[in-house]
Amino acid sequence: MSELTTSIPRDVFTLPTLTDITLTPFWSTVIQKDNFLLQKSTSPGNPLFRNLLNTIANVLDTKQPPFRILFQREINAMCLQIAVAETEKAIESAWVWIEKNLMPELETISHPLEKEEWVSDKINMLVSTIESGTDELSSDKNIRNASRTFRQIFDIPTSERFVNYYSCSYKARQGWLYISENYLGFHSLLLGVETKALIELKDIQELKKEWSKHFFADSLRIITKDKREYYISNMFKRDEVYELLLQLTGQAMLRLMKNAGTDAPGSSNDIVFSSLQKGDNNKMRSEAQHQLVNPLKYDLATQKRDKIYADRFRLPLEQHLLDCIDANYIKQASVEREDSFLSQVPPGQVNLNGKVYLSQTFMTFESEERLPSPQQHLPVCKVVFPLYIVKRVEKLYDGAYTSGVAIITWNNIHHEFYLDAEKNSSEQFCELLKSTLLKQVRLFKLVKPFMKNCASEQILQKDPSDDEKSIMGGLGVEFGYPEDSRKSKDGSKNTLWKLYFKENGSNLTMIRLPTFGKLVRVGLPHKLRGEMWELCSGAMYLRFENQGVYEEILEKYKGQTSTSTEEIEKDLNRSLPEYAGYQTPEGINRLRRVLTAYAWKNPELGYCQAMNIVTSALLIYTTEEQAFWILHILVDRMCPGYYSTNMYGALLDQIIFEQLVEKTMPILWNHFKKTNVELSVACLPWFLSLYINSMPLEFAMRVLDVLFMDGPRILFQIGLAILKINGDELLETNDDGAFLGIFKSFFQYIGTSDVTVEGGRKKVKLTKFNEVMLTAYREFSLVTDEMISQLRVQNQLKVGAGIESFTKRTTIRHLKDMASFSKEDIGIVYDKFFGTLYYAKKDGDKPDSLMNRDTFQEMLGKLTPWGKIKVANDNPDSLLARDIGNRFVNRLYNFFAGDKNQFIDFQKDVIGMSHILHGDLLSRINLFFELYDEDKDGVLNSADIIDMSKELYWILSIIKEKNIAWDAVTTFIINSCEQSDVARGDQPDEKTLTHRLADLAMSSDSMSFRQRIKQLEDSMIADVIDITLPSFRMVVLTIESLEMFFDHGFSKSFSFVKSATDRQRSFGREVFENLFAGGQQLAAETPRKSHLQTTPSMTPSTSTHSLSQALILSSTSPCGGRQHLGVTPVASLMARRVQYNSATASSFV
């Protein structure tokens, strides 16, 4: 196969597709040979009729490339389309390849069907090899064709995965909307008039659904970061497009935000160790199988469905939903139940309709019946059964018809699921359940030792003396708990929980009924708190499936250090210092191990401030391993983006919180706006620390109880309740100081019982904390998980744009050398540098702000006409041009990097670009001399001159006419010989040099690129040239075309366009300027080590004209105006984190 794929023309061959040539009359056969046909599309001679046909083809999406190659096994048989192309040159290269590689072997096969099968297999193998990872392997023919059209229209790389296309209208032109992973494109061709637009998804700031002509819900308004608006209408699938764009732009935003400002702070500082780890990871990556793949749109739909499923039941994100079916769930009450506490813990009898779901590891159920108001959005019953806890499964029959399944779990509780579906669907579900259960048999033996250490199993033991044992526990076992056990009535709570466990199962086998929520809300007993936290959050499933991983991480990275471990050491003694356990080495060591283990497991994020606060609270009730997996769920699932250096998740939720305040308490919100009181001054720390730093620990732990049970929505509900309760006092405030004082006093006395409420016929005294919880659940039940998810999606693009703008300004501000760039111009350089890194970065790779050689070439391809070095066929001229171009790019890369073994960071890119763009004539001549003086001896020899002449000819042929380029380089060679003789004191042979120049200049115009390069190589075989810099200057200055090239031609070949991000200002200014100022102030008080490594360099000599004269800039002016979103810096925790980000920011988030 290696021989078969040698020098194969790219972007031409397609998967074999049946084609009936009798149904497509507008094709003429150009060449026919050995069952192969090369055809060209034909069109009527009448221009009007031709435009009409093109319009129809565009509207109906039936337009095909104008050239194609078919295989026909015999006359009148259906053909196989095996190649298509937009140009005659490309299709000819495919035809030549077929003549060399397929036709000779085809002659040995006699039977027509065997010929067709052989050709089909060869082309399939060919495409799957050279087009691996592209849409050419899509199983959907329409997607393959649409992807090819999209790439050809907008010049998009073949690696870009296509998603879908839709009919729509833009600027009153009907056409097609193309959506890919990173782009949104519109194209229309009507009556010869073409309209097209291309938007990068990462540049979209807002998406709005709109009505067309106030009657039809078929329009979408897209607003980019530069405030440009694109109004798209006549979309019959508007809602589908909207949801798809939200999903894709959300993923683009996360790629921008992920690990903003750092290069994987959790990675080891040991370079050798890190390289070994990278090598191990590469070995673990399996080679992609060359086979048909699902279109990306199906993968995205599956991904969205699986995430909704995993979030609903708090399952690991790796779960894939296999089946879903209506069912009736029945469970009998416990026969061992005594008639005690029936009102607190009713019998666990269940008979509910709902849906049962099946994934590869879990079987779940959710009832249709909802809880009464104010929790009407929650189901009455929720069941999550890991399949490895199922002891036995029996089919339930209704005659000969399988009507359901009976499941007996590990704790011998009987569950029946009667399937409400057709016979085939029920049988299919049962077979699928059987096959998935068989795959879990190996895990069943791990259940007993795992559950043995669970506190719930201990509570179920009959021996009362065992109740005091704590097999699984945190620091509280040794150092005590924040609240006294008697005061919290732990004995009574344990009794009620024991009854609930008997009725409804415990730990991995437990079902959740309304009683479960009530028992959690009154406060979990100390002994059960850790287990309930990890069960409700889903961390228990991760711990079971990854037993021993925590210890392996600690052992693997023992003795290693990173940026994150250094930060962790600084914060250890600041973590709940009031708790006795953290005044001892035992508590500090536990906290250190959990935080460092997480930093090693997630090196992209590493460690951020506030993680220590949350983890220190967890460790009071949990073991290290439990805390490790709970932290994983908190950071990655429940509160995404809270604990990153840019805090995009916390800022996003703060905006959502303010929107909820405006919606639910408009009077209070208007007062805040009128008095310029910033909610974030007090409220943002509530979210970051999950209220742990705001209220006494005993009440903060109860907040964590409901957080893990209800999810992040409870953070918003509690915050709204606190504002509601203190509303009257807040209306009297006029500044931030008084605003903060009210909350400080409130939290100080939150445990006092001075609130009286009506409880039936009697009045009941509540603590302020209980009043908060009661208000949160009763008055703000409108806040649901679905609402929070929707608001996050709607606002995340604005937050991303603001953080991107802030990070850009911060990175530029921390440059050591601006290299004579203005602020505006260096912003353009930033966009090109980090924009290239954004697209070069693949999923799963380590985020990096360093540019390697390949990425550098991609950037040059976007900036210059000569930088896009691509070979579409095996033409010798193309191959040689590629090799020469690559050699020149290598020289530039080494010049920018400063060393062959180094990478290019943003500082080096700025300095390198300044040499090219700001240099004058002499400095650019010096630059080229340095590029080719590889041994750094200050002399260019014959080989150096030949290399320079070949590469100059290659560049000049692209940016100027070939004849001008040839005259320039031939004169350059002759003059170099002359100057070399003069420098040695020899008298140049003018006659011989003139004759040689004439021979070179008289070369035929029909000579190929390869022949001319060979002529250049042969021109100095007998010459020995040694040219110093002064002589080199003389050579260049005597050749007008080269003088113009060095003076301005080379620099003007770099085309920079101002990006949308550079003009997006309002949000970033409002949200982040003060944030940065806070970090700077703290930095002045406590100097911190900067992690930004740059290479100081002398700025090249500059001319007086600005970069705008050398670059091609966009004419779009920046947008004015400010957008108040009410997010400002708060405590020193945030300021310190921003300083950390500012000091290390060197990547495009």
WOGI-V567098 format. One record per pair of residues at least 4 apart in sequence whose C-alpha atoms are under 6 Angstrom apart, sorted by the first residue. I is the first residue (numbers start at 1). GAP is how many residues later the second one is. Records with the same first field share a line. If there is no record, write none. Layout:
I=GAP, GAP
//
This chain:
7=867
9=85, 863, 864
10=862
12=71, 72, 73
13=69, 70
14=68, 69
15=109
16=64, 65, 66
17=63, 64
18=61, 62
19=60, 61
20=58
26=15, 16
27=13, 14, 15
28=11, 12
29=9, 10
30=8, 9
31=6, 7
32=4, 5
35=36, 37, 38
36=34, 35
37=32, 33
38=30, 31
39=28, 29
40=26, 27
41=25
44=6
51=140, 141
52=139
55=134, 135, 136
56=4
57=4, 5, 6
58=5
65=20, 21
66=20
67=17, 18
68=15, 16
69=13, 14
70=10, 11, 12
71=8, 9
72=7
73=39, 43
85=6
98=4
99=4
120=4
122=4
127=4
128=4, 162
134=25
135=9
136=8
137=155, 156
138=154, 155, 156, 157
139=153, 154, 155
143=4
147=15
151=4, 5
161=19, 20
162=18
163=16, 17, 133, 134
164=15
165=12, 13
166=10, 11
167=8, 9
168=6, 7, 8, 65, 66, 67
169=4, 5, 6, 63, 64, 65
170=62
175=12, 13
176=10, 11
177=8, 9
178=6, 7
179=5
182=18, 19
183=16, 17, 18
184=14, 15
185=12, 13
186=10, 11
187=8, 9
188=6, 7
189=4, 5
201=48
202=50
203=21, 22
204=20
205=18, 19, 20, 592, 593
206=17
207=14, 15
208=12, 13
209=11
210=9, 10
211=5, 6, 8
212=4, 7
218=15, 16, 17, 20
219=13, 14
220=12
221=9, 10
222=7, 8
223=4, 5, 6
224=4
225=835, 836, 839
226=834, 837, 838
245=4
246=4
253=547
254=4
256=893
257=892
259=345, 346
260=889
261=880, 883, 884, 885, 886
262=882, 883
263=584, 585
264=339, 340
265=298, 299, 341
266=296, 298, 333, 334, 337, 340
267=295, 336
268=6, 293, 294
269=292, 293
299=4
306=14, 15
307=4
310=4, 5, 7
314=224
315=223
320=39
321=38
322=36, 37
323=34, 35
324=32, 33
325=30, 31
326=28, 29, 94
327=26, 27, 28, 91, 92, 93
328=24, 25, 89, 90
329=22, 23, 87, 88
330=20, 21, 86
331=18, 19, 84
332=17
333=14, 15, 16
334=169
341=4
342=4
348=155, 156
353=14, 15
354=12, 13, 14
355=10, 11
356=8, 9
357=6, 7
358=5
360=76
361=25, 26
362=23, 24, 25
363=22
364=19, 20
365=17, 18
366=15, 16
367=12, 14
369=10, 11
370=6, 8, 9, 10
371=4, 5, 7, 8, 9
372=4
374=404, 407
380=133
381=131, 132
382=130
383=128
388=52, 55, 56
389=20, 21
390=19, 20
391=17, 18, 19
392=15, 16
393=13, 14
394=11, 12
395=9, 10
396=6, 7, 8, 9
397=4, 5, 6
398=5
403=15, 16
404=13, 14, 15
405=12
406=9, 10
407=7, 8
408=4, 5, 6
409=4
448=4
453=18, 19
455=73
459=8
460=38
473=148, 149, 150
474=145, 146, 147, 148, 149
475=4, 145
476=4, 5, 144
479=102
482=216
483=215
485=5
490=4, 35
500=4
501=4, 5
504=6, 7
505=4, 5
506=4
512=4
520=4
523=179
524=5
525=4
530=91, 92
532=4
533=175
534=4, 5, 6, 96
535=5
536=172, 173
537=171
539=90, 91
542=4
543=4
552=4
554=4
561=4
564=42, 43
575=37, 38
577=5
581=6
582=5, 6
585=4
593=4
594=34
599=4, 7, 8
602=4
608=35, 36
612=4
618=4, 9
622=4, 5
627=4
632=4
633=4
634=4, 5
635=4, 5
636=4
640=9
641=6, 7, 8
642=5, 7, 8
643=4
645=496
648=4
653=4
660=4
661=4
662=4, 7
666=4
672=4, 5
675=59
677=58, 59
678=448
679=4
680=4, 447
681=449
685=4
686=4, 5
689=4
691=9
692=8
695=52
706=4
707=4, 7
713=72
714=4
717=59, 63
718=58
721=51, 54, 55
723=4
733=5
746=4
750=18, 19
751=16, 17
752=15
753=13, 14
755=10, 11
756=8, 9
757=6, 7
758=5
759=4, 5
766=4
774=4
775=4
776=4
777=4
792=4
800=4
802=265, 266
803=4
805=263
806=262
807=4
809=4
810=332
811=334, 335
819=92, 280
821=4, 5
822=4
828=230
831=4
834=314
836=23
837=4
849=297, 298
850=53, 54, 55
851=4, 52, 53
852=51
860=4, 7
861=6, 7
863=191, 192
864=189, 190
869=13
877=132, 133
881=4
891=40
893=4
894=4, 5, 6
896=16
897=5, 6, 7
904=4
907=187
908=4
909=4
913=4
914=4
915=4, 185
916=135
917=134
918=184
919=4, 5, 182, 183
921=125, 126
924=122
932=12
933=7
938=90
939=87, 88, 89
940=4, 86, 87
941=84, 85
942=82, 83
948=4
949=4, 20
952=4
953=4, 12
956=4, 9
957=4, 5, 8
971=4
972=4
975=60
978=10
980=45, 46, 47
981=5, 7
982=4
990=4
997=4
998=4
1027=4
1036=6, 7
1037=6
1043=4
1045=4, 5
1046=4
1048=4
1052=58
1055=56, 57
1056=55, 56
1057=56, 57
1058=55, 56
1063=55
1065=4
1066=56, 57
1067=56
1068=4
1069=4
1071=56, 57
1075=54
1078=57
1079=56, 57, 59, 60
1083=4
1090=53
1091=53
1092=52
1132=4
1138=4
1141=4
//
